Amino acid sequence: MSRENPFKNIEPHKIITKTYIQSLLKQRPRDSSKGDYGHALLVAGHQGTMGSAVIASRACFRSGVGLLTVKIPQEERFILQTSIPEAMLIFGEEVKTDYNFFNAIGIGPGIGISPESKDVLSEILMNGKKPLLLDADALNIISNNKDLIHKIPNKTILTPHSKEFDRLFGIHDNADERIETAFRKAKEHNIIIVLKGHETFITNGIDGFFNTTGNAGLAKAGSGDALSGIITSFLAQNYEPYTAAKISVFIHGLAADIAIEKQSMESVLITDIIEFLGEAFKQIQAPLSH
């Protein structure tokens, strides 16, 4: 029995395909260096949720960033230094962080909703001038402090799943209602919304795209953390934010599709999927067959 095409009612130019992503992905010159691929900052993790920081960091590096610094609680530093030796660390206890030193910032995975996390988020929203991604607890903090939504810089990427989206923008009965609201709110606040889920929807308030990759293996803890790391990587590599969001969602899903060739939707872990990001890049960069 053939599966019905879920995209049959969507205009062709609103679907993210391999051909489209090939047209967006930059070539990496053979004589380039790490300085050509940006320095990202991830603000992620706290006691009990350092896995979020590890997953986001590993995905960020696997997506091509040149340099990565992770801001974490000092007492949790050994986890990152052991798991991601390529990353540099700064600690939450350090009062002054020059956020504009970095090429892009991702904040949210596993940071909690403490007053301290709110203060860091508020400082980045008010003083940061570099491309920004907000996910997970950053979105939950904004949901609990709705005045912060008006401080989000233009072109910032928000990556809510359905429950986070409803906490931000009100209860919705179905996916279609959320898509309509996402389009409207993206335009109203001049932001980019990545509404995660089956057929992830990405919009800048001018147009919108549905993704064509991914499977139910992504319906597990850590999936969003990995996507945050990937998007932050592309932002740091100087991709325009809307472009970075589209490429990242496609590659994230494609790596999951490759992973279940070795695993199953039940057994695959997000750490497995991250290991297939390289194969996802290779498939995108391979010539299209005719």
Secondary structure, DSSP 8 states (H G I E B T S, - for coil): -----TTTTS-GGGEE-HHHHHHH-----TT--GGGG-EEEEE---TT-HHHHHHHHHHHHHTT-SEEEEEE-GGGHHHHHHH-TT-EEEETT-S---GGGSSEEEE-TT--S-HHHHHHHHHHHHH--S-EEE-THHHHHHHHSGGGGGG--TT-EE---HHHHHHHH---SSHHHHHHHHHHHHHHHT-EEEE-STT-EEE-SS-EEEE----GGGSSTTHHHHHHHHHHHHHHTT--HHHHHHHHHHHHHHHHHHHTTTS-TTT--HHHHHHTHHHHHHHHHS----
